[in-house]
């Protein structure tokens, strides 16, 4: 056992009847963690989710459930708490993270992404962040080349069972996003295009529809937080 400190974000707190709780955490140094908040820890309502900060905890050797000591938010991110356009997106982002990453699976890019929400255009950084989750966890499909005939896909592709197809080869049941979705995805691996491209909330939803279709297919489970996201994002 070792007492450790790391930059971290708490993204979920599951409470129990006896007033103890389990916190789900992304940490910069140790990846995804689960932490036990004992009954004796009385200030659970004071623990903020979706805001970067510093986590102090006891890492257990024999179990994945570590012991929580404290979490101190970085006050330079305090707007994350008061800006629904950020917290709503981070809620979806971390729901996807939770699905795709294993306990203690590290990814330092995540920290860079979440610290950028305060300076970046929300729709753009959110899409890029979710794209990076898919790519870095090894789940991103190749959207440039048809999985069947190998031709380059410029504008229109279709997703079926984790693979991307050109218009000619796409199975009838495939999911076909709006034509500009491919252009937005291309910008994720092209800095100059990324800088120039404008993404509004409608564009964001079009790309997310494709990503969520893919995530639900590979995890074989509905991503309920996305339904809520779509309901709320235009009303905030
Ligand atoms: Zn093809």
Boltz pocket constraint, residues with backbone or C-beta under 6 A from the ligand:
constraints:
  - pocket:
      binder: B
      contacts: [[A, 146], [A, 147], [A, 148], [A, 149], [A, 150], [A, 151], [A, 165], [A, 166], [A, 167], [A, 168], [A, 169], [A, 170]]
      max_distance: 6.0
